[in-house]
Amino acid sequence: MGRTPIPSLRRRLAERGLAPSKARGQNFLRSPELAQRLVEIAGIEPADAVVEIGPGTGQLTRPIAAVARATVALEVDRGLVALLREQEWPASVEIREGDALEADLGGVARALGPPVVLVGNLSYQIAGRLLARALGPHNPFRRMAFMFQLEVAERALARPGEPGYGPLAIWTRLWSRARLGLELGPGAFEPKPRVRSAFVVFDPREAEVPIVDVGRLRDLVRTAFQHRRKTLRAALRGRIAGADPAMEALGIEPRRRPETLSELEFAGLANALARGGAQGGPT
């Protein structure tokens, strides 16, 4: 796979008074060949519309637009929005200024009509929050594919008992089938980050255990992992009402640590709490 760089990227940005923002964690893809490869890994098809988060200079937007029936590129950086709008795009491409953490991504997907793929090169600052927000019941996207720092990817793909296992992995495992598409070194980006990155593909699905109350599940998982070195009983005591009888009803040993529970056990425990402690175990 080639690494032909974007011609004079820094000069193009500097001419407009722009520079990659450290505060926003901006690291742009250097190679058109790599961008094309990512579109292939994401499995974007002609029937798909695509919502792209953080198009930056448009390096990934171009191969997306060459395939997708419609592309909405959402960029928070006003200077980059102006740069993108100066370029020539097919009529199927719309450049929007906006913050992905505040945007109604589901509403954008519904307006485009299915099938829709969500793609993004996400900075460390927003990656975990955006993924946790994007995953959940009744997901409007056919597929999601994100570039993360490798650490975030490992947390999303972790299995019970592994060091990175926590709320992000539980959300990923409940509401998607996820796989590592490609791991990349710092040289794939301009400027070079200090860490490795990974492109991860998520195929949304409904949870195997219907969730009675997603908010209750979120609170339960967050509370458990705020005290992950404690036993489950100690982590939840005084913080989650009814935890002890719910664990007893489900046969969950309260001396286990939070990172040993599967996503289905957490779902069952949250359901039992929502139903008063007597029901809701994983099937």
C-alpha positions as CSV (number, residue, x, y, z in Angstrom):
1,M,0.0,0.0,0.0
2,G,1.5,3.3,-1.1
3,R,2.0,6.4,1.1
4,T,1.8,9.2,-1.4
5,P,1.4,12.3,0.8
6,I,-1.1,15.1,0.4
7,P,0.8,17.7,-1.6
8,S,2.0,20.5,0.6
9,L,-0.6,20.0,3.3
10,R,1.0,22.4,5.7
11,R,1.4,25.0,3.0
12,R,-2.2,24.7,2.0
13,L,-3.3,25.2,5.5
14,A,-0.9,28.0,6.3
15,E,-2.0,30.0,3.2
16,R,-5.4,30.2,4.9
17,G,-4.0,30.9,8.4
18,L,-4.7,27.4,9.5
19,A,-2.7,24.7,11.2
20,P,-3.5,21.3,12.7
21,S,-5.0,21.9,16.1
22,K,-3.4,20.1,19.0
23,A,-6.4,21.0,21.2
24,R,-8.7,19.2,18.9
25,G,-6.3,16.3,18.3
26,Q,-6.2,16.9,14.5
27,N,-4.1,14.4,12.6
28,F,-4.8,14.2,8.9
29,L,-4.4,11.1,6.7
30,R,-1.4,11.5,4.5
31,S,-2.0,8.9,1.8
32,P,-4.9,8.8,-0.8
33,E,-4.1,5.1,-1.1
34,L,-4.7,4.6,2.6
35,A,-7.9,6.5,2.5
36,Q,-9.2,4.3,-0.3
37,R,-8.2,1.2,1.7
38,L,-10.2,2.5,4.7
39,V,-13.3,2.9,2.5
40,E,-12.9,-0.7,1.3
41,I,-12.5,-1.9,4.9
42,A,-15.6,0.0,5.9
43,G,-17.4,-1.9,3.2
44,I,-19.2,1.2,1.8
45,E,-21.5,0.4,-1.1
46,P,-23.2,2.4,-3.8
47,A,-26.6,2.0,-2.0
48,D,-25.1,3.6,1.2
49,A,-25.3,7.2,2.3
50,V,-22.4,8.2,4.6
51,V,-22.2,10.6,7.5
52,E,-18.5,11.5,8.0
53,I,-17.3,13.0,11.3
54,G,-14.2,15.2,11.1
55,P,-13.4,15.2,7.4
56,G,-10.5,17.5,8.0
57,T,-9.0,18.3,4.6
58,G,-11.3,15.9,2.8
59,Q,-8.7,13.1,2.2
60,L,-11.2,10.4,3.3
61,T,-14.2,12.2,1.9
62,R,-13.1,11.9,-1.7
63,P,-13.1,8.1,-1.9
64,I,-16.3,7.9,0.2
65,A,-18.0,10.3,-2.3
66,A,-16.8,8.2,-5.2
67,V,-18.9,5.3,-3.9
68,A,-21.7,6.5,-1.7
69,R,-25.0,7.8,-3.0
70,A,-24.8,10.7,-0.6
71,T,-22.2,12.1,1.8
72,V,-22.7,14.5,4.7
73,A,-19.3,15.6,6.1
74,L,-19.6,17.2,9.5
75,E,-16.6,19.4,10.6
76,V,-16.4,21.4,13.8
77,D,-13.4,23.5,12.7
78,R,-14.7,26.6,10.9
79,G,-11.4,27.1,9.0
80,L,-11.4,23.6,7.7
81,V,-15.1,24.0,6.7
82,A,-14.1,26.9,4.6
83,L,-11.2,24.9,3.1
84,L,-13.5,22.0,2.2
85,R,-16.1,24.3,0.7
86,E,-13.5,25.8,-1.7
87,Q,-13.0,22.4,-3.2
88,E,-15.0,20.9,-6.0
89,W,-17.3,18.1,-4.9
90,P,-20.0,16.0,-6.5
91,A,-23.6,17.2,-6.0
92,S,-24.0,14.2,-3.6
93,V,-21.6,15.8,-1.0
94,E,-22.7,18.3,1.7
95,I,-20.2,20.0,3.9
96,R,-21.8,20.9,7.3
97,E,-20.3,22.9,10.1
98,G,-21.1,21.3,13.5
99,D,-19.9,19.5,16.6
100,A,-20.5,15.7,16.3
101,L,-21.0,15.5,20.1
102,E,-23.9,17.9,19.9
103,A,-25.4,17.0,16.5
104,D,-28.4,14.8,16.1
105,L,-26.6,12.1,14.1
106,G,-29.6,9.8,14.2
107,G,-31.7,12.6,12.7
108,V,-29.2,13.1,9.9
109,A,-29.3,9.3,9.2
110,R,-33.1,9.3,9.1
111,A,-33.2,12.3,6.8
112,L,-30.8,10.5,4.4
113,G,-32.8,7.3,4.5
114,P,-31.4,3.8,5.0
115,P,-28.9,2.3,4.6
116,V,-26.4,4.8,6.2
117,V,-22.8,4.3,7.3
118,L,-21.2,6.5,10.0
119,V,-17.5,7.0,9.5
120,G,-15.0,9.2,11.4
121,N,-11.4,9.9,12.2
122,L,-11.9,10.7,15.9
123,S,-9.6,12.5,18.2
124,Y,-8.8,11.0,21.6
125,Q,-10.8,13.9,23.2
126,I,-14.1,12.8,21.8
127,A,-13.6,9.2,20.7
128,G,-15.0,7.4,23.8
129,R,-17.9,9.7,24.3
130,L,-19.0,9.7,20.7
131,L,-18.8,5.9,20.4
132,A,-20.7,5.4,23.6
133,R,-23.3,7.8,22.3
134,A,-23.5,6.2,18.8
135,L,-23.9,2.7,20.2
136,G,-27.3,1.7,21.7
137,P,-30.7,0.3,20.9
138,H,-32.5,1.1,17.6
139,N,-29.3,2.2,15.9
140,P,-30.1,4.0,12.6
141,F,-26.7,3.1,11.0
142,R,-26.1,0.0,8.9
143,R,-22.4,0.1,9.9
144,M,-20.0,2.4,11.8
145,A,-16.2,2.7,11.2
146,F,-13.9,4.9,13.2
147,M,-10.3,5.7,13.4
148,F,-9.1,5.8,17.0
149,Q,-6.0,6.0,19.0
150,L,-5.0,2.3,19.5
151,E,-5.7,2.6,23.3
152,V,-9.4,3.5,22.6
153,A,-9.7,0.7,20.1
154,E,-8.3,-1.8,22.7
155,R,-10.8,-0.5,25.3
156,A,-13.7,-0.9,22.8
157,L,-12.7,-4.4,21.8
158,A,-11.6,-5.8,25.2
159,R,-13.2,-8.9,26.6
160,P,-14.2,-9.6,30.2
161,G,-11.1,-10.1,32.4
162,E,-8.8,-8.1,30.1
163,P,-7.1,-4.9,31.4
164,G,-9.0,-2.6,29.1
165,Y,-12.5,-4.1,29.7
166,G,-14.9,-1.5,31.0
167,P,-18.0,0.6,30.1
168,L,-16.9,1.2,26.5
169,A,-16.4,-2.6,25.9
170,I,-19.7,-3.4,27.5
171,W,-21.5,-1.0,25.3
172,T,-19.7,-2.2,22.2
173,R,-20.4,-5.9,23.0
174,L,-24.0,-5.3,23.8
175,W,-25.0,-3.3,20.7
176,S,-22.5,-4.3,18.0
177,R,-20.2,-6.9,16.5
178,A,-16.9,-5.1,16.3
179,R,-13.6,-6.0,14.6
180,L,-10.2,-4.4,14.1
181,G,-9.9,-3.4,10.5
182,L,-6.4,-2.0,10.4
183,E,-3.7,-0.8,12.7
184,L,-1.6,2.2,11.7
185,G,1.6,3.8,12.8
186,P,2.2,7.5,13.3
187,G,3.6,7.9,9.8
188,A,0.2,7.5,8.3
189,F,-0.8,10.9,9.6
190,E,0.3,14.6,9.4
191,P,1.3,15.7,11.9
192,K,2.5,12.5,13.3
193,P,0.8,11.5,16.5
194,R,2.9,10.0,19.3
195,V,0.8,6.8,19.4
196,R,-0.4,4.1,17.1
197,S,-4.0,4.2,15.7
198,A,-6.6,1.7,14.7
199,F,-9.5,1.6,12.3
200,V,-12.4,-0.3,13.9
201,V,-15.6,-1.5,12.2
202,F,-18.8,-1.8,14.1
203,D,-21.9,-3.7,12.9
204,P,-24.8,-2.5,15.1
205,R,-27.3,-5.0,16.4
206,E,-29.9,-5.1,19.1
207,A,-28.7,-6.5,22.5
208,E,-29.2,-10.3,23.0
209,V,-31.0,-9.4,26.3
210,P,-33.7,-6.7,25.8
211,I,-32.7,-3.8,28.1
212,V,-35.5,-2.6,30.3
213,D,-33.9,0.7,31.2
214,V,-30.8,1.9,29.3
215,G,-30.2,4.7,31.8
216,R,-30.2,2.3,34.7
217,L,-27.8,0.1,32.9
218,R,-25.5,3.0,32.2
219,D,-25.5,4.1,35.9
220,L,-24.9,0.5,37.0
221,V,-21.9,0.0,34.8
222,R,-20.4,3.4,35.5
223,T,-20.7,2.9,39.2
224,A,-19.2,-0.6,39.1
225,F,-16.2,0.6,37.2
226,Q,-15.6,3.7,39.3
227,H,-14.6,1.2,41.9
228,R,-13.2,-1.6,39.7
229,R,-10.6,-2.8,42.3
230,K,-13.4,-3.5,44.8
231,T,-15.7,-6.5,44.8
232,L,-19.0,-5.9,43.0
233,R,-20.8,-5.8,46.4
234,A,-18.4,-3.2,47.8
235,A,-18.5,-1.1,44.6
236,L,-22.3,-1.0,44.5
237,R,-23.1,-0.8,48.2
238,G,-24.8,2.4,49.2
239,R,-24.7,3.5,45.5
240,I,-27.1,1.2,43.7
241,A,-30.3,0.4,45.7
242,G,-31.3,-3.2,45.7
243,A,-28.0,-4.5,44.3
244,D,-27.6,-7.4,46.8
245,P,-31.0,-9.0,46.4
246,A,-30.7,-8.6,42.6
247,M,-27.3,-10.4,42.5
248,E,-28.7,-13.1,44.7
249,A,-31.7,-13.6,42.5
250,L,-29.4,-13.9,39.4
251,G,-26.8,-16.1,41.1
252,I,-24.1,-13.5,40.6
253,E,-21.4,-14.0,43.2
254,P,-21.1,-10.6,44.9
255,R,-17.4,-11.1,45.7
256,R,-16.5,-11.0,42.0
257,R,-14.8,-7.9,40.6
258,P,-16.7,-5.8,38.0
259,E,-14.3,-6.6,35.2
260,T,-15.1,-10.3,35.4
261,L,-18.8,-9.8,34.5
262,S,-19.9,-10.2,30.9
263,E,-22.0,-7.6,29.2
264,L,-25.0,-10.0,29.4
265,E,-24.5,-10.3,33.2
266,F,-24.5,-6.5,33.5
267,A,-27.6,-6.3,31.3
268,G,-29.4,-9.0,33.4
269,L,-28.5,-7.2,36.7
270,A,-29.7,-3.9,35.4
271,N,-33.0,-5.5,34.3
272,A,-33.4,-7.2,37.7
273,L,-32.9,-3.8,39.4
274,A,-35.5,-2.2,37.1
275,R,-38.0,-5.0,37.8
276,G,-37.4,-4.9,41.6
277,G,-34.7,-7.6,41.9
278,A,-36.5,-10.7,41.0
279,Q,-36.1,-11.1,37.3
280,G,-34.0,-10.1,34.3
281,G,-31.1,-12.6,34.2
282,P,-29.3,-13.3,30.9
283,T,-30.7,-16.1,28.8
